[in-house]
Amino acid sequence: MANEKITVVGTNIAEKASLIWNVADQLRGPFKPHEYGLVILPMTVIKRFHDCLLPTWQKVQDTYDKVKGLAVIDGFLTRASGYQFYNTSPFTFDRLLADPDNIESNFRSYLSGFSDNVQDVLSKFEFDNVIKRMVESNTLYLVIQEFNKPKGYLGPDKITAVDCGYIFEDLVRRFSESFGEEAGAHFTSRDVIYLMTDLLLSDADLTKAGNVTVYDMTMGTSQMLSCMEERIHELNENTVVTCFGQEFNPSTFAIAKADMMIRGGDPNNMRFGDTLSDDKFKGYTFKYCISNPPFGIDWKREQKEVEKEAAKGELGRFAPGLPKISDGQQLFVLNGLSKLSADGKLAIIQNGSPLFSGDAGSGPSNIRKYILENDWLDAIIQLSTDQFMNTGISTYIWVLSKDKPAYRAGKVQLIDASHCYEPRRKSIGTKRNDITDYCRGLIVQAYGEFKNNAIYGEKEGIYCQSKIFDSIEFGYYKITVERPLRDEQGSIVTKKGKPVVDAELRDTENVPMKEDIQEYFKREVLPYAPDAWIDTKKTKEGYEIPMTRYFYEYKTPEKSEDILVRIMTLEKEISDSLQALFHEEK
């Protein structure tokens, strides 16, 4: 019941996050509500570091006294701390609070005692100016005091790495909402993440221990990575999972790197920068890629670098084409594909535009062509509306594979899971629906069984539907149909023995790629325009995936006589009610 795992040692995670957020009571006045997160997010990370290191604090102090004169001391201190980070400061939160008169200098000394990798995390929060504001408003001591209360304890013996991730998620969401940001840019709910992980791993053979790499190009607080690691270890606890991620938001990057350090992973695999314009993983490939990039966001800021990358052709990430400048979703798809190993698999969330935006020959269409003609598109799963906290639109999970099994070769599976959800008791922003364990089970079963026209669940209730198509089904030729110009007498006007084209009569037709163009032309055009011809030089190839059309079900309109009966019944009910009302008044 993974998406229901919201407690640890009797503590509700949302409640824990609320208690931490209540530190805001100490910030009212000096800080505006949208600024509370500037204090609470870094302080939560610092307290998590503090509580993890507390059991080995004395050992680190003793080790530091012995080795502080050496040129290289990191290895000694990380072994002493038990983590890939440490703090050599003589202070703990208890000791800081014992000396209120020197709280600022002691707190700064405490922070400077952290190892360099923690310093990198703290620098992304730009916490120095925040500390100054807390000192000026006499709130620094009070905030540290609040975090040091039992309710603020974040040690790993009480709060696991996975559950701490939940707390970080909740705090980021609250901060984003108060700051007026699109919280969904940093937050993907666990029910959606677990569906993505289960789709990626549904056919994985992890019976033998080995090494698996996972990459998230827009990792946020890295919870997709931690969920993948969790799922893989459920299949085989001996599998070594190495996670890699890139993030452009400083605060969420800091949380992701902190989370990775605490979980024992390599913090150097968490890299800061804009994925589109500053790829931090050039030359890397990964077994799995999982991501929820921003959609409907323009790429004007990255345009120069993206176009330089596209100019590299096959040596770059964006050779097939570029989408319209107002929507960079497909750039992330291309980046993900460039990072997949020969047996790699990608799950990425998209809105509807990558399915059909752009005409034949356009960048978006050429990107679809590139994916389909390489036979990398495995499946698309349509989710219900209201699945994300910052948008109520329909969303889709694209599953792409560079190593499809033979029975899926040349095929694409479409799954309509828009009816496969359960309403939430309480909405979170615009998220009103959840993919429960039951719903997720139906979708993963549909994906795994790979059946055409198969329904899973109850058609009148919760269900999803699977359909299988040949890849060529989504291709078409856009042909240009020309007609001759005629004079007032109806004769064809010629020039150098050739008919002059009448531009006003020019038309285009989309011919399914699975059909012969000439046969289509004879059947669909010539009977209505015998003088028409095809300008073959203008023929273009296009690809689109009209998912809604494939799952459309015609519903017979209600008979007019039935409507009349219903109207007359309603009129009679209204009339009877009015008569009864007037009778009572008399």
C-alpha positions as CSV (number, residue, x, y, z in Angstrom):
1,M,0.0,0.0,0.0
2,A,2.8,2.3,-1.0
3,N,0.8,5.5,-1.6
4,E,-0.9,5.1,1.7
5,K,2.4,5.0,3.6
6,I,2.0,8.2,5.5
7,T,3.0,7.3,9.1
8,V,6.2,6.3,10.8
9,V,6.5,5.5,14.5
10,G,3.0,6.7,15.1
11,T,3.7,10.2,13.6
12,N,1.6,11.4,10.7
13,I,3.9,13.0,8.1
14,A,1.5,15.8,7.2
15,E,1.1,16.5,10.9
16,K,4.8,16.5,11.4
17,A,5.2,19.0,8.5
18,S,2.4,21.2,10.0
19,L,4.2,21.2,13.4
20,I,7.4,22.3,11.7
21,W,5.5,24.9,9.7
22,N,4.1,26.3,13.0
23,V,7.6,27.8,13.6
24,A,6.0,30.5,11.4
25,D,4.3,31.8,14.6
26,Q,7.7,33.1,15.6
27,L,8.2,34.8,12.3
28,R,5.0,36.8,12.0
29,G,5.8,40.5,11.6
30,P,9.5,40.4,10.7
31,F,8.8,38.1,7.8
32,K,5.9,38.2,5.5
33,P,3.9,34.9,5.0
34,H,5.4,34.2,1.6
35,E,8.8,34.5,3.2
36,Y,8.3,31.9,5.9
37,G,9.8,29.2,3.7
38,L,13.1,31.1,3.5
39,V,13.6,30.2,7.1
40,I,11.7,27.0,7.5
41,L,13.1,25.0,4.5
42,P,16.8,25.5,5.3
43,M,16.2,25.1,9.1
44,T,14.5,21.8,8.4
45,V,17.5,20.6,6.4
46,I,19.9,21.8,9.0
47,K,17.9,20.1,11.8
48,R,17.8,16.9,9.8
49,F,21.6,17.0,9.4
50,H,22.0,17.8,13.1
51,D,19.8,15.0,14.3
52,C,21.4,12.4,12.0
53,L,24.9,13.4,13.3
54,L,23.9,13.7,17.0
55,P,24.6,10.0,17.9
56,T,28.2,10.3,16.6
57,W,28.8,13.9,17.7
58,Q,31.4,13.0,20.4
59,K,33.2,10.6,18.1
60,V,33.6,13.2,15.4
61,Q,34.9,15.7,18.0
62,D,37.5,13.2,19.2
63,T,38.5,12.3,15.7
64,Y,38.8,15.9,14.7
65,D,41.1,16.7,17.6
66,K,43.4,13.9,16.4
67,V,43.5,14.7,12.7
68,K,42.9,18.4,12.4
69,G,46.6,19.0,11.6
70,L,46.6,16.7,8.6
71,A,46.2,17.9,5.0
72,V,43.3,15.6,4.2
73,I,40.9,14.8,6.9
74,D,37.5,14.1,5.2
75,G,37.9,10.3,5.1
76,F,38.5,10.1,8.9
77,L,35.6,12.4,9.7
78,T,33.0,10.7,7.4
79,R,33.9,7.3,8.9
80,A,33.5,8.8,12.4
81,S,30.1,10.4,11.5
82,G,28.8,7.4,9.6
83,Y,27.7,9.6,6.8
84,Q,29.2,11.3,3.8
85,F,29.1,14.6,5.7
86,Y,30.1,15.8,9.2
87,N,30.3,18.8,11.5
88,T,33.4,19.6,13.5
89,S,31.8,22.5,15.4
90,P,31.6,22.0,19.2
91,F,28.0,23.1,19.2
92,T,24.7,21.2,19.1
93,F,21.3,22.8,19.3
94,D,21.2,22.2,23.0
95,R,24.6,24.0,23.4
96,L,23.5,26.9,21.2
97,L,20.4,27.4,23.3
98,A,22.5,27.3,26.5
99,D,24.2,30.6,25.5
100,P,21.5,33.0,24.2
101,D,23.7,36.0,24.4
102,N,26.0,34.7,21.7
103,I,23.4,32.9,19.6
104,E,24.4,34.5,16.3
105,S,28.1,34.0,16.4
106,N,27.7,30.4,17.8
107,F,25.1,29.5,15.2
108,R,27.4,30.8,12.4
109,S,30.2,28.8,13.9
110,Y,28.0,25.8,14.0
111,L,27.1,26.1,10.3
112,S,30.8,26.7,9.3
113,G,31.7,23.4,11.0
114,F,29.8,21.4,8.4
115,S,31.7,19.6,5.6
116,D,32.0,21.3,2.2
117,N,29.2,19.2,0.6
118,V,26.8,20.6,3.3
119,Q,28.1,24.1,2.7
120,D,27.1,23.7,-1.0
121,V,23.6,22.8,0.1
122,L,23.3,25.8,2.5
123,S,24.7,28.2,-0.1
124,K,21.7,27.4,-2.4
125,F,19.4,28.7,0.3
126,E,21.2,32.0,0.5
127,F,20.7,31.6,4.2
128,D,23.2,34.2,5.4
129,N,20.9,37.2,4.7
130,V,18.0,35.3,6.3
131,I,20.1,34.8,9.5
132,K,20.8,38.6,9.6
133,R,17.1,39.3,9.4
134,M,16.4,36.8,12.2
135,V,19.1,38.4,14.4
136,E,17.7,41.9,13.7
137,S,14.2,40.8,14.6
138,N,15.3,38.7,17.7
139,T,13.8,35.6,16.2
140,L,16.9,33.4,15.7
141,Y,17.0,32.0,19.2
142,L,13.2,31.4,19.2
143,V,13.4,29.5,15.9
144,I,16.2,27.3,17.0
145,Q,14.3,26.7,20.2
146,E,11.2,25.6,18.3
147,F,13.2,23.2,16.1
148,N,14.9,21.7,19.2
149,K,11.6,20.7,20.8
150,P,10.6,17.1,20.6
151,K,8.1,17.8,17.9
152,G,11.0,19.1,15.7
153,Y,13.1,15.9,16.0
154,L,14.1,14.5,12.6
155,G,16.6,11.8,13.5
156,P,16.7,8.6,11.3
157,D,15.6,6.4,14.3
158,K,12.2,8.2,14.2
159,I,11.9,9.6,10.6
160,T,13.2,7.4,7.8
161,A,14.7,8.9,4.6
162,V,11.6,8.1,2.7
163,D,9.3,9.8,5.2
164,C,11.6,12.7,5.6
165,G,11.1,13.1,1.8
166,Y,7.4,13.3,2.4
167,I,8.0,16.1,5.0
168,F,10.2,18.0,2.5
169,E,7.6,17.6,-0.2
170,D,4.9,19.0,2.1
171,L,7.0,22.0,3.1
172,V,8.0,22.8,-0.4
173,R,4.3,22.6,-1.4
174,R,3.3,25.0,1.3
175,F,6.1,27.4,0.6
176,S,5.3,27.4,-3.1
177,E,1.6,28.0,-2.5
178,S,2.4,30.9,-0.1
179,F,4.9,32.4,-2.5
180,G,2.4,32.2,-5.4
181,E,4.6,29.8,-7.4
182,E,3.3,26.8,-9.4
183,A,3.8,24.2,-6.7
184,G,3.5,21.4,-9.2
185,A,6.7,22.5,-10.7
186,H,8.4,21.1,-7.6
187,F,5.9,18.5,-6.4
188,T,4.6,15.3,-7.9
189,S,2.3,13.3,-5.6
190,R,3.4,9.8,-4.6
191,D,0.4,8.1,-6.2
192,V,1.5,9.3,-9.6
193,I,5.2,8.5,-8.9
194,Y,4.5,5.0,-7.8
195,L,2.5,4.4,-11.0
196,M,5.5,5.5,-13.0
197,T,7.9,3.4,-11.1
198,D,5.7,0.3,-11.5
199,L,5.3,0.8,-15.2
200,L,9.1,1.1,-15.6
201,L,9.8,-2.0,-13.5
202,S,6.9,-4.2,-14.5
203,D,9.1,-6.2,-16.9
204,A,12.4,-5.8,-15.0
205,D,14.4,-8.9,-14.2
206,L,16.1,-8.1,-10.9
207,T,16.4,-11.7,-9.7
208,K,20.2,-11.3,-9.7
209,A,22.0,-8.7,-7.8
210,G,23.6,-6.0,-9.9
211,N,23.9,-2.3,-10.5
212,V,21.0,-0.1,-11.7
213,T,21.3,3.6,-12.6
214,V,18.3,6.0,-12.4
215,Y,18.2,9.6,-13.7
216,D,15.7,12.4,-13.2
217,M,16.4,15.4,-15.4
218,T,14.1,17.7,-13.4
219,M,14.4,16.1,-10.0
220,G,12.8,18.7,-7.7
221,T,13.4,17.4,-4.2
222,S,14.5,14.0,-5.7
223,Q,11.5,12.0,-4.5
224,M,11.0,10.2,-7.8
225,L,14.6,8.9,-7.4
226,S,14.0,7.8,-3.9
227,C,10.7,6.1,-4.9
228,M,12.5,4.2,-7.7
229,E,15.2,3.1,-5.3
230,E,12.6,2.0,-2.9
231,R,10.7,0.0,-5.5
232,I,13.8,-1.7,-6.9
233,H,14.9,-2.8,-3.4
234,E,11.5,-4.3,-2.9
235,L,12.2,-6.5,-5.9
236,N,15.7,-7.3,-4.8
237,E,17.3,-5.7,-1.8
238,N,20.8,-6.6,-3.0
239,T,20.5,-4.5,-6.2
240,V,22.8,-1.5,-6.0
241,V,20.9,1.6,-7.1
242,T,22.8,4.7,-8.1
243,C,20.7,7.8,-8.5
244,F,21.5,10.9,-10.6
245,G,19.6,14.1,-10.9
246,Q,19.7,17.7,-12.1
247,E,17.6,20.6,-10.8
248,F,17.5,24.3,-11.6
249,N,15.5,25.6,-8.5
250,P,18.1,26.3,-5.8
251,S,16.0,25.4,-2.8
252,T,14.7,22.1,-4.1
253,F,18.2,21.2,-5.4
254,A,19.5,21.8,-1.9
255,I,16.9,19.5,-0.4
256,A,17.6,16.9,-3.0
257,K,21.3,16.9,-2.3
258,A,20.8,16.9,1.4
259,D,18.4,13.9,1.0
260,M,21.0,12.1,-1.1
261,M,23.7,12.6,1.5
262,I,21.5,11.4,4.3
263,R,20.5,8.3,2.3
264,G,24.1,7.4,1.8
265,G,24.2,8.1,-1.9
266,D,26.8,10.1,-3.7
267,P,25.9,13.8,-3.4
268,N,28.1,14.6,-6.4
269,N,25.4,12.8,-8.5
270,M,23.0,15.6,-7.6
271,R,23.9,18.5,-9.9
272,F,22.7,22.1,-10.2
273,G,21.8,23.7,-13.5
274,D,19.3,24.1,-16.3
275,T,19.0,20.7,-18.0
276,L,18.2,22.2,-21.4
277,S,21.0,24.7,-21.6
278,D,23.6,23.3,-19.2
279,D,23.6,19.5,-19.4
280,K,25.5,18.3,-16.4
281,F,25.6,14.7,-17.6
282,K,27.2,14.9,-21.0
283,G,28.2,11.4,-22.1
284,Y,26.2,9.6,-19.4
285,T,23.6,7.0,-20.1
286,F,21.2,5.4,-17.6
287,K,19.1,2.3,-17.3
288,Y,16.0,4.2,-16.1
289,C,14.9,7.8,-16.5
290,I,11.9,9.1,-14.6
291,S,10.8,12.7,-14.7
292,N,8.0,15.3,-14.5
293,P,9.3,18.3,-16.4
294,P,7.4,21.6,-16.5
295,F,4.9,21.8,-19.3
296,G,3.5,24.8,-21.0
297,I,6.7,26.7,-20.1
298,D,8.6,28.5,-22.8
299,W,12.3,28.0,-23.5
300,K,13.3,31.5,-24.5
301,R,15.9,31.7,-21.7
302,E,17.6,28.5,-23.1
303,Q,17.0,29.3,-26.8
304,K,20.6,30.2,-27.7
305,E,22.1,27.1,-26.1
306,V,19.4,24.8,-27.3
307,E,19.8,25.9,-30.9
308,K,23.6,25.4,-30.6
309,E,22.9,21.9,-29.3
310,A,20.5,21.2,-32.2
311,A,23.1,22.4,-34.7
312,K,25.3,19.5,-33.6
313,G,22.9,17.2,-35.4
314,E,23.2,13.6,-34.2
315,L,26.1,14.5,-31.9
316,G,23.6,16.7,-29.9
317,R,20.4,16.0,-28.0
318,F,18.0,17.9,-30.1
319,A,18.8,16.8,-33.7
320,P,15.2,15.7,-34.7
321,G,13.8,19.2,-34.4
322,L,12.7,21.9,-32.0
323,P,9.2,22.5,-30.6
324,K,7.5,25.8,-30.6
325,I,9.3,28.3,-28.3
326,S,6.2,28.6,-26.1
327,D,6.4,24.9,-25.0
328,G,9.6,23.1,-24.2
329,Q,8.1,19.7,-23.1
330,Q,9.4,17.7,-26.1
331,L,13.0,19.0,-25.4
332,F,12.9,17.1,-22.2
333,V,11.7,14.0,-24.0
334,L,14.7,14.3,-26.4
335,N,17.1,14.9,-23.5
336,G,15.7,11.8,-21.7
337,L,16.1,9.6,-24.8
338,S,19.7,10.8,-25.3
339,K,20.4,9.6,-21.7
340,L,19.0,6.1,-22.1
341,S,21.3,3.2,-22.4
342,A,20.8,0.6,-25.1
343,D,18.4,-1.3,-22.8
344,G,17.1,1.9,-21.1
345,K,13.5,2.9,-20.3
346,L,11.9,6.3,-19.7
347,A,8.7,7.4,-18.0
348,I,7.8,11.1,-18.4
349,I,4.7,13.1,-17.7
350,Q,3.4,15.3,-20.4
351,N,0.2,17.3,-21.1
352,G,-1.7,16.9,-24.4
353,S,0.3,19.1,-26.7
354,P,3.1,16.6,-27.5
355,L,0.4,14.2,-28.8
356,F,-0.7,16.4,-31.7
357,S,0.8,19.9,-31.8
358,G,2.5,21.0,-34.9
359,D,1.7,20.3,-38.6
360,A,3.5,17.8,-40.8
361,G,7.1,18.9,-41.2
362,S,7.1,21.0,-38.0
363,G,9.5,20.5,-35.1
364,P,6.9,18.8,-32.8
365,S,5.8,16.5,-35.6
366,N,9.4,15.6,-36.5
367,I,10.1,14.8,-32.9
368,R,7.2,12.3,-32.9
369,K,8.4,10.9,-36.2
370,Y,11.9,10.4,-34.7
371,I,10.5,8.5,-31.7
372,L,8.0,6.4,-33.7
373,E,10.3,5.5,-36.6
374,N,13.0,4.4,-34.1
375,D,10.3,2.3,-32.4
376,W,11.0,3.8,-29.0
377,L,7.4,4.7,-28.0
378,D,6.1,1.9,-25.9
379,A,2.9,3.2,-24.3
380,I,1.0,6.3,-23.4
381,I,-1.3,6.3,-20.4
382,Q,-3.9,9.0,-20.1
383,L,-4.6,10.0,-16.5
384,S,-7.7,11.6,-15.2
385,T,-8.1,15.4,-14.8
386,D,-7.3,16.9,-11.4
387,Q,-4.3,14.6,-10.7
388,F,-1.9,17.4,-10.0
389,M,-2.0,20.2,-7.4
390,N,-1.4,23.0,-9.8
391,T,-3.4,22.0,-12.9
392,G,-6.7,20.3,-13.5
393,I,-6.0,19.4,-17.1
394,S,-5.6,15.9,-18.5
395,T,-2.0,14.5,-18.3
396,Y,-0.2,11.6,-19.9
397,I,2.6,9.3,-18.9
398,W,4.8,8.4,-21.9
399,V,6.7,5.2,-21.6
400,L,9.6,5.0,-24.0
401,S,12.0,2.0,-24.3
402,K,15.1,1.5,-26.4
403,D,14.8,-2.3,-25.9
404,K,11.2,-3.4,-26.5
405,P,10.5,-7.1,-26.2
406,A,9.7,-8.8,-29.5
407,Y,6.0,-8.9,-28.9
408,R,5.9,-5.1,-28.5
409,A,8.1,-4.3,-31.5
410,G,6.5,-2.0,-34.0
411,K,3.5,-1.5,-31.7
412,V,2.3,1.2,-29.4
413,Q,-0.1,0.7,-26.5
414,L,-2.5,3.4,-25.6
415,I,-4.2,3.1,-22.2
416,D,-7.1,5.3,-21.3
417,A,-7.0,5.5,-17.5
418,S,-9.0,8.7,-17.3
419,H,-11.7,6.8,-15.3
420,C,-9.2,5.0,-13.1
421,Y,-9.1,7.1,-9.9
422,E,-10.8,7.6,-6.6
423,P,-11.9,11.1,-5.4
424,R,-9.9,12.5,-2.5
425,R,-11.7,13.4,0.7
426,K,-9.9,16.7,0.7
427,S,-8.3,18.3,-2.3
428,I,-4.8,19.6,-2.3
429,G,-4.9,22.6,-4.6
430,T,-6.4,21.3,-7.8
431,K,-5.6,17.7,-6.9
432,R,-8.9,16.1,-6.3
433,N,-8.3,12.5,-7.5
434,D,-5.9,9.8,-6.4
435,I,-4.5,6.7,-8.1
436,T,-5.1,4.2,-5.3
437,D,-3.4,0.8,-5.1
438,Y,-6.4,-0.7,-6.8
439,C,-6.3,1.8,-9.6
440,R,-2.6,1.4,-10.1
441,G,-3.0,-2.3,-10.1
442,L,-5.5,-2.1,-13.0
443,I,-3.2,0.2,-15.1
444,V,-0.1,-1.9,-14.5
445,Q,-2.0,-5.1,-15.3
446,A,-3.3,-3.5,-18.6
447,Y,0.2,-2.4,-19.5
448,G,1.7,-5.8,-18.7
449,E,-0.8,-7.9,-20.5
450,F,-0.6,-5.8,-23.7
451,K,-4.1,-6.7,-25.0
452,N,-6.1,-4.8,-27.6
453,N,-9.6,-3.6,-26.8
454,A,-9.3,-4.9,-23.2
455,I,-11.1,-3.3,-20.3
456,Y,-9.8,-3.7,-16.7
457,G,-12.2,-2.9,-13.9
458,E,-15.9,-2.1,-14.1
459,K,-17.0,-0.1,-17.1
460,E,-19.6,1.8,-15.1
461,G,-17.1,2.6,-12.3
462,I,-13.3,2.5,-12.0
463,Y,-11.7,1.1,-15.1
464,C,-9.0,1.6,-17.8
465,Q,-9.0,0.5,-21.4
466,S,-6.1,-0.8,-23.5
467,K,-5.7,-0.5,-27.2
468,I,-2.8,-1.6,-29.4
469,F,-1.7,0.1,-32.7
470,D,1.0,-0.4,-35.3
471,S,3.4,2.5,-35.1
472,I,2.5,3.4,-38.7
473,E,-1.0,4.1,-37.6
474,F,0.1,7.6,-36.3
475,G,1.8,8.6,-39.5
476,Y,0.4,10.5,-42.5
477,Y,1.4,12.2,-45.7
478,K,0.3,15.8,-46.1
479,I,-0.3,16.2,-49.8
480,T,-0.9,19.5,-51.6
481,V,-3.7,19.3,-54.2
482,E,-3.6,21.8,-57.0
483,R,-6.3,22.9,-59.4
484,P,-5.8,24.8,-62.8
485,L,-6.7,28.4,-63.2
486,R,-9.6,28.9,-65.7
487,D,-10.5,31.9,-67.8
488,E,-14.0,33.4,-68.1
489,Q,-14.9,30.9,-70.7
490,G,-13.9,28.0,-68.4
491,S,-10.8,27.1,-70.4
492,I,-7.6,26.1,-68.5
493,V,-5.0,28.9,-68.5
494,T,-1.6,27.6,-69.5
495,K,2.0,29.0,-69.4
496,K,4.7,27.4,-71.5
497,G,2.4,24.5,-72.1
498,K,1.7,23.9,-68.4
499,P,-1.5,24.7,-66.6
500,V,-1.3,27.8,-64.3
501,V,-2.1,26.9,-60.7
502,D,-5.2,28.5,-59.1
503,A,-3.9,29.4,-55.7
504,E,-7.4,30.0,-54.4
505,L,-8.4,26.4,-55.1
506,R,-5.2,24.9,-53.6
507,D,-6.0,22.5,-50.8
508,T,-4.2,19.9,-48.6
509,E,-5.1,16.4,-47.6
510,N,-3.8,14.2,-44.9
511,V,-3.3,10.7,-46.3
512,P,-2.8,7.9,-43.7
513,M,0.7,6.5,-44.1
514,K,-0.6,3.0,-44.2
515,E,-2.4,3.9,-47.5
516,D,-1.1,4.4,-51.0
517,I,-1.2,8.1,-51.9
518,Q,-2.3,7.5,-55.4
519,E,-5.1,5.1,-54.5
520,Y,-6.3,7.6,-51.8
521,F,-6.2,10.4,-54.4
522,K,-8.2,8.5,-56.9
523,R,-10.8,7.5,-54.3
524,E,-11.1,10.7,-52.3
525,V,-10.2,13.6,-54.6
526,L,-10.6,12.9,-58.3
527,P,-14.3,12.0,-58.2
528,Y,-15.0,15.6,-56.9
529,A,-12.2,17.4,-58.8
530,P,-11.3,15.6,-62.0
531,D,-8.8,18.3,-63.0
532,A,-6.8,18.1,-59.8
533,W,-3.2,16.8,-59.3
534,I,-0.7,16.4,-56.5
535,D,2.3,18.6,-56.3
536,T,4.7,15.9,-55.1
537,K,7.5,18.3,-54.2
538,K,5.3,19.7,-51.4
539,T,4.4,16.3,-49.8
540,K,5.5,16.1,-46.2
541,E,5.4,13.4,-43.6
542,G,3.6,14.0,-40.3
543,Y,2.9,12.1,-37.1
544,E,0.2,12.7,-34.5
545,I,-1.4,10.6,-31.8
546,P,-5.1,11.6,-31.5
547,M,-5.7,9.7,-28.3
548,T,-9.1,11.1,-27.6
549,R,-10.4,10.0,-31.0
550,Y,-9.2,6.5,-30.5
551,F,-11.2,6.1,-27.2
552,Y,-14.2,8.1,-28.2
553,E,-17.5,6.3,-27.7
554,Y,-20.6,7.5,-29.5
555,K,-23.6,7.8,-27.3
556,T,-27.1,7.7,-28.9
557,P,-28.9,11.0,-28.3
558,E,-32.0,10.8,-26.2
559,K,-35.2,10.4,-28.3
560,S,-37.2,13.6,-28.8
561,E,-40.4,12.0,-27.5
562,D,-38.5,10.9,-24.3
563,I,-37.3,14.5,-23.8
564,L,-40.9,15.7,-24.3
565,V,-42.2,13.3,-21.7
566,R,-39.5,14.4,-19.2
567,I,-40.2,18.1,-19.8
568,M,-44.0,17.5,-19.3
569,T,-43.3,15.6,-16.1
570,L,-41.1,18.4,-14.8
571,E,-43.7,21.0,-15.7
572,K,-46.4,19.1,-13.8
573,E,-44.2,18.7,-10.8
574,I,-43.5,22.5,-10.8
575,S,-47.2,23.3,-11.3
576,D,-48.2,20.9,-8.5
577,S,-45.6,22.5,-6.2
578,L,-46.9,26.0,-7.0
579,Q,-50.5,25.1,-6.4
580,A,-49.6,23.5,-3.1
581,L,-47.6,26.6,-2.1
582,F,-50.5,29.0,-2.9
583,H,-52.9,26.8,-1.1
584,E,-50.9,26.9,2.0
585,E,-50.6,30.7,1.9
586,K,-54.4,31.0,1.6
